[in-house]
């Protein structure tokens, strides 16, 4: 008769495997987040009469948006201090840049 005890479920090997798995999952989450930002994957925005037609990134936190409100279009500046209506457009711009 031996005095061998069963292996503990919290052995060094299983804790290392658990830690590596957790690090891998967190790494995948950060990688997907970085890819979405890098390739500007944008989910459809707007419902009804207000939609974001296009945007131009000017800096890390500054951009210009072309917003359609009904039949009118407005350029809006977005920055650290908030949003500012730049100008309403007299002639609407289509997505391809053609008028």
C-alpha angles and dihedrals in degrees: 000000000000131000094221112144122209117263113270116245087224096060121147091256095053092045090051091049091048092049093048091048091051092048090049093051092048089047091053090050092052092045092053091047091051092048092051091052094042096052094035097235101186124191115222110277131200135035129218117345100353119070138154106239100182142341138207120207110221099174142339092296104010126086143149120234128200105213127189116212108184105306095338128085127211132189111224127190117216121193145137092294095051137260127329126187104232103185142326112241118238092200116041117235119222121220095259093055093250118126 
